[in-house]
Amino acid sequence: MKRKIKTIIVEDENRIRRGIERLVTSCGDEWEVIGSYTNGREALETISSLNIAFDLLITDIKMPLMDGLTLIKEMKKLLSFESIVISGFEDFHYLQAALREGVTDYLIKPIDREEYRKRLKVIQKKIESNDKQRLQLGEIKENTEKLIHAEQLYKLNNAFWQKDTDLSMLDWVRDFPGGDYILSYLNIDHFLTKTRGFEKGEGDTWIFAVENITNEWAEQIFKEENIKHWLWRGNHSSFWFLVNHPLEKTKDNLAVLNHQCIKELQTKISLYTPFTMSVAMSTIFDDLSLLQSKRDELISAIQLRLIYGGNQIYQFPLMTSRVSGKREKPEGKHLEFTVNKYIKTLTGYNFSEARKHLGVFFEELKKLETPEAINYGIGQLAVQITHLLMIKGYNFQKDSWMKQIMDLTQKAADLKELEYEVTNWMNEVMGILSIIQKKQNEQSNQIDAAKSWINKNLDQSITIEKIAKQVYMNSTYFSEYFKNQTGETVLDYVTRVRIEKAEELLVTTNFKIYDISHMVGYNDTKYFSKLFKKYYGEVPSKYKSSNLHL
């Protein structure tokens, strides 16, 4: 069934306007007059205010308030359509002006009915041809977008689990759109426990169902907001979800929108499956080279399920105020204030004062009456210490750290033994912080120190984590700090100085291109040549030849 061709008629003479309406509708059921106006201004104001879409505009030229050619010109700014101009003047000036405005046809009054129907038939075929072309272009665009998305997803999945990836191997991030990103770690709660009584393969079916629900939810929510997103599997019962927000949205709005959407997903999972879902959500970042650092942070953050339970949102940094959920905090919740004061003294490296606050913490811990409350209090301490050490740039095994701390409550025979073990653990933490403080004091300018290390190690594997470790900073914080101070990302800086060093070696030494490539950290010579051309406009061999003759 053919769609109707929506037509607008603008003519100041009532008799002629009604005659044109009859002529249009007499051409067949596929023709429909959706608007009839007496002048251009009335038509423009009504169509624009009501957002009326149409296919064909038939208008007189000379009318009061606004003429037909001005109407066409103004409407072309809002919509794409075909147009017929009707004039009582066989004037070349009018015809020339009409053609300038892209008019499809130009008719002279009085209108010959048969000739008019022939003209409408021609325009009908043009409109149908345009529809078919738009449909084909839409399908091509959709298929292209799907292909690009699949390629991006492959790159994400391939790069995501690599460790100690040299920055030279992160050029794939340039294939992703600009703007801000949020990474979320989606974990099905108690999957192994709940699937023990399932039939063989039933657990995999439910994983597939959760994946489908998540994909449908993402398409529905984020497509409306023009937000690109990627979903891929983690381990057997978890997923990773990355969203890219357009630059015009504010960061506060992004965080709120993402949090609301995640809550909606959790509701859907609990409604349509026998499971609940816990989610660890990153802060907003604009540099995809930080993706692996964000991954490690979220793997740490999801460990908070040990303390607060499932079906909640855990936002990094690991602050208890960021935990979203309705679960009632147990008796030990008042310890948060004491823990916060303790962490504040550690942050400032005031260790003598910190020991006093640790003593107060244990005095309050001894007043608790239930194992759950004690476990919660130790959990508060564990969360804050983990967060502090990560900010300070300490490189520990994040996935086992939280478990190691929480195991203390299981192993201790009584509160006295628990206090002894936790105090020893905290002495170890203060030792780590002392070393960090000493190293930071030795480096007055951390950006200069980072650049110096990079320049001395161009031939080595360079990662953001390795650079941040040299200046005793958290990799995420260091990356943001570096960009704010220098105006370029760590990836861009390292790539630039490597290529600049390569250019210097090309024109001042007799090293082979293969050797120079390795000397500046690129094991793949073809990739190095491609990158060099981006910066200098020529591949290394041509560049070297050109400069030898200068």
N, C-alpha and C positions, 0 to 999 in steps of 0.2 A: 504494500500500500504506500503510494507516494505521499510525502508530507505536503501540507498546504503551503502555498507561497503567500506570505503575509505582506500586504500592500497598504501603503499610506497614501492618501490623496489630499493635496493642498490646492485649493482653487477658490477665489473670492466670489465667483458668480455661482449662485446656488443651482441654477438650472444645468449649467455645464458640469458642475461637481457631481450632481446626481446621475447625469448621463454617463460620466466616466465610471462611476461605481457600477452601473448596470452593465457597461461594456466589459469591465473586469470580471464580474461574476458570471457573465455569459460565456466566458472562455473555458469553463469546466469546473468540476468540483474541487480541483486542486488549488483554485484561486480563492483568496479570502481577503476582504477589506477589513482591516483591524482599526483604522483611524481615518477620520475625515475632518479637515480643518479649513478655515476661511482665510488664513494668512500664515506667513512663515513664522512669525513670533509665537503665535498660539501653538503651532505644531512643535516648534523647538522646545518651548517651556514645558509642554505636556509630556513629550517623549522623553526628555532628559530627566524630569522629576519622577516619572513613573518607571524609568529604565525599560522602556518598550523596545523590544528587538523586532526588526522587520527585514524583508528581503528587497522590496522595491518601493521607491518613492516616485510618485507621479505628481508633478507640481507645475503650476503656471509660473511664468517669469515675473510679470508685472502684477504686484499685489500691494495693498497698504501695509504699513508698519515694517514688514520685512519681505523683500522679493525672493523669488525662488532660487536664484543663484547663490545669494547670501545664505539662505537656509541650507542648501547642499554643502556649502563650504563649512559651515558651523557643525552640521551633523556628521561630516566626515571625520571631525576631530573625536567623535564619540563612538561611531559605528562604521562597519563596512557594509555597503549595500549597493544595489544597482539603482539607476535613476533615469526617468524620462522627463524631459522638459517640454511643455506645451506653450506655444507662443502665437499670438495673433500677428506677429511681425516677421516677415521673411527678410531678416536683417543679418548681414554677415557679422556685424559687431556682436550681436547676441549669440550667434552660433559659435563664434570664436571663444567668447567668454565661457560658454557652456562646456566646450571641449576642454578648456583649461581646468575646469572643476571636475573633470572625469565623468561627465554625463554620458550615459550609455546610449541614449537616443534623443532625437530632437524632432518634434512634430509641430506642424503649422495648422492653426485653426482655419476653417472648420475641419474637424477630424473625420476622415473616411473610415467607416466602421470595419470594413474588411481589411483594409491596410493596417488598421490599429491592431486587429486580432493577429495578423501575421507578425507584427513587431513584438507583441507580447509572447508569441510562440517562440521567437528567437531568444528573447530574454529569459523565458522559462528554461530553455535548453542550457543557456549560459549559467543560470543559477544552479541547475542540477549538476552541471559539470563542475562548478565551484564547490558544491557540496561533496561530490565524489573526491575531488582533489584534496579538500580539507580532511576528509576521512582518511585518505591514504597517507597524508602528511602526519596526521595524528597517530596512525598506526606505526609509521616509521619512527616518529619521535618516541612513542611508548616503548617500542622494541629497542631503540638505541639507549634509552634510559635504563631499561632492564639489563642490557648488556653491560653498560657502565657500572651499574649497581653490582652485578655478579662479579665483575673484575675487581671492584673495590673490596667486596666481601672476601674474595680469594686472597687479596693482598693483606687484608686485616687478619684473617685467620692464619695465614702463613707467617706473618711477622709477629703476631701476638705472643706466641709461646717461645720465641727465640730469646736467649739470654745473652747479655753482654754484647748486644748488637752494635757494631761500629757505626758511627754517624754517617759514614759513606754509603751504608746500606739502607738508609732511611729516606732516600730520595722519593720513594713511593708516596710519602705524605703530601707531595706537591700535586698529586692527582686527585686530591680531595678538596672540597669547597672550603673557602675561608669562613670565618665566623667563630662562634663559641661551641664547645663540645661538652657533653656530660656523659660519663661512662657509668653504667650500672651493672652490678653483678647479681643475677637472679638465681636464687637457690631454693629448690623444693625442700621443705622441712620434713625430717624424719622419713625420707624416702625408703631406706632399707628396712626400717622397722615396719612401716605400713604395707610394704609389698611382700612380706614374708609368707603370708597366706594366699598370695595371688597364684593363678595358674601360670605356667611357663609362657613367657612372652607378653603377659598382660601388663607388666611394669613398663616394658618398652612402648606398648600401645599408649599408655597414659603419658609417657614422656612426649610422644608424638602429638598427643592431644594438647598438652600444655604448650608445645611449640606453636601449634596452629592457632590456639587462643591468643597467644602473645603476638603472633604475626598479624592476625585479624585486628586485634586491638590497636596495634601500632599503625596499621594502614588507615584505620578509621579516625584515630585521634590526631596523628601527626601530619597526615596528608592535608587535612583541612587547614592546618597552621603553616603549610609550606615548609615543613621541617623534615629534612632527610634523616634516615635512620638505617641502622644495620643490626641484625640479630644473628648470632652464631653460637654454637654449642660449646660449653665448657667441658667439665667432666660429665659423667653419665646423667646426673640429675641437676645440672645447672646450665645457665645460659649467660652470655654477655650481650649487652645492649648499648649501642652507641648512638647518640642523637646529635645532629648538627643544627644549631639555631642560627637563623639569619642575623646579620649584624645589626639590623634596625631594632631588634628587640633588646630591652634592657636586661642586665644580668639578674636583677631581682625578679623580674617577671619570668625569666627562664627557669630559675630554681623553683619558683612556686608552681609553674606549669608542669615541670617535670615531676615534682613531688605529688601533685594532684593526679597526674596520669598514672604514676606507679601505684598509688592507692587504689585507683579504679581497676588496674590489672590484678592486684591482690584480691579484690572483691570477686572478680570474675573467676579466678583460679579456685578460690574456696567454694564458689557457687556451683561450678560445673565439673569439678574434680574432687576426689577424696583427700586432696592435699591443701596445705597452705604454702605461702611463698615468702621467704625473707629476701630483702633486697639491700645491698650495700651500694650507696650512690656517691659518686665523686663530687668534688667542687667543680665549678666551671673552669675550663682551660681552653686556650686558643692555639695550642701547639701540639699537633698529633705525635711529634717525636717523644712526648711525655707519656704515651699510651702505656708502655710497659711499667713505668713508675706508678701510674694510676692503678694498673692491674694489681701490683703488689700491695698498694694501700688498701684496696678493696678486699683482697684476700685476708688482710689483717682485720679489717672492720667487720667482716661477716662472722668473725670469731666471737663477737659480742652476743651471739645467740646463746653461748654458754652461760651468760649472766642474765640476759633479759628475755630469752625465749624467742620463738619464731613468729612469723607473720607480722614482721615489723620492718621499718626502713631505718637503716643505719647509715648516716651521712658522715663521710670523712671530711675534716679531722674527727678523730675518735672522741668527741665530747658527748657526755651523757645527755646534755640538753638537746642534742641533735637526734636522739633516738625517738622515733615516732611509733606510737602505739598506745593502747588503752590499758595495758597490763599494769596492775597496781604494784608500786614499788614496795618491797618488804620493809621490815622494821628498821634496817640499817641505813635508810635513805638520808638521815640527818648527817651521816658521815661525809657526805659530798662536800659540805662547807669546810670541814677539817682537811680533807684531801686536797681541795683547791688551794688552801693556804699553804699546805706542804709543797705542792707543785710550784707555786709562785716563788718560794724561797729557792727551790732547786733550779728554776729557770734563771734566776739571778746569781747562781753559784754561791749562795749563802748557806754553806753546808752546816755550820754550827747551829744556825737558826732552824734549819731543816730537821736536824736530829731532835730538837725540842718538839716540833710539830708532829714528828713521827711518834714520839712518846705519848702525846695527847691522843693521837689516833688509836694507839693500843689501849689506852685507858678507856676510851669510848667503846672500843670493840669488845672489851671484857664485860661491858654492861649489857650486851645483847644476849637474848635468851634462846634464840633458835639457830640451828646450823644454817638455815637459809639466809638469815640476816647476816651472819658472819661471812658466809660465802659472798653475799652481795657487797659487803664492805671491802673485802679483799679484791673483788672484781672492780670496784670503783678505783682502787689504787692501781690495779693492773692496767686498766684502760688509760688512765691519765699518764702513767709512766711510759707506756708504749707510745702514746701520742707525743710526749715530750722528746723521747729519744729519736723518733722519726723526724721531728722538726729540726733537731740538732744535727741530723745527718748521720746518725749511727747506723751502721750496716749490720743488722742482725737477721737471723732466720725468722721472718715475720710469722710464718704459719705455725711454728712450734713455740714461739715466745709466749703467747697468751696461754697455751695449754700448760707450759712449764710453770707459770705463775699460779694458775688455778689448781694445779696438782698439789700445791703446798697445803691447801685446806683438806685434801683427801689423805695425805701422808702423815700429817701431824697428829700425835696422840692426844694432845691437849692444847689449850691456849698458850701455855708457857712455851711449848715446843714450836708452835706456830709463830709466836713472836720472835723466837730465836732465828728460825729459818727466814722469815720475812726481813728481819734486820740484816742478816747476812746478805740477802739478795739486794737490799737497798744500799748496803755498803759497796757492793759491786757496781750498782748503778751510779753512785756518787764518784767512784773511781773512774768510770767511763766519762762522766761529765767533767771531771778534773782534767783529763787528757784533752778533751775537746776545747775546754777553756784555754788551756795552755797553747794549743795550736792556733786558736783564733787570735790570741794576743800577739803571736809571732807574725801574723799576717795583717798588716794595717789596711791594705787594700785588697779585698778578696777578688775583685774583677781582674785586677792586674796579675794577681797570683794565678788565677784560672787561665788567663790568656798566655802567661809565661809557660805554664805546664803544657798547654795545647801546642804552642809553637815548638817546644822541645820534643814533642811526641807525635809529630805528624805521621811518622812511618808506623806507628803502633795502632792498636785497636783503641779508638776513643769513643767512650760512651758518656752520656750526661751523668750517669751515676759515678763514673770514675772521676770526672772533672769535679763534681760536687764534693766528692770524698776528699779531694785535695784541699778544699777550703772549709771542710767540716760544716757542710750545709745539707739540708734535705734536697734531693734532686728536683722535686717539683718547685720548691721555694727558690732554689738557685736558678732554675730556668726562667722563672718569672722575673726574678731580681736582675738577671743578666740582660734580659730584653728591655726592662725599664731603664737600666743604666746605659746601655749601648745602642738601643734602637734596632737591634737585629736579634733573631733567635740564635741559640747556640748552634743549631744545625747550619744556619746560613753563615755564621762566622767561621766555623770549622771548614766548611766547604770552600769559602772564599780564600782563606789563608792557605789551604792546601793547593788550590788552583793557582794562586799567585806565586807560591813557592815553585810549583811545577813550571810556570812561565819563566821564572828566573833561571831555573836549571836548564831549560830548553835553550835559552839564548846565551848562557855563559859557560856551559860545559859541553862535553862530547858524549854524555851518557845517552844510551838508547832510550827510546820512548817507553819501552817495557820496564827498564830499570827506574826511570823517573816516576812512572806510575806507582811502583811499589815503594819508592822513597817518600811519597806523599800519602801513602796509606790506601791505595787502590789496587787490589789484587786482580781486578778485572780490567784489562787494558782497553777493551772496547768500550766499556762503560766510562772509563776515565776520559777517553777521546771524545765521547759524546758530551760529557759534562764540560770539558775544556772548550768545545765549540760553542756552547751556550754562553760562556763568558767572553771569549775572544773572537768569535765569528768564524774560526777556522779550526780544523782538526790539528793536533800537535805537529804532525809531519809537515803540513803546508805552512803552518805558522813559523816553524823553525827555518824552513827554506826561505820564506819571505824576509825574515829578519836577518839572515846571514848576508843578504845582499844590500842591507842598509848601510 
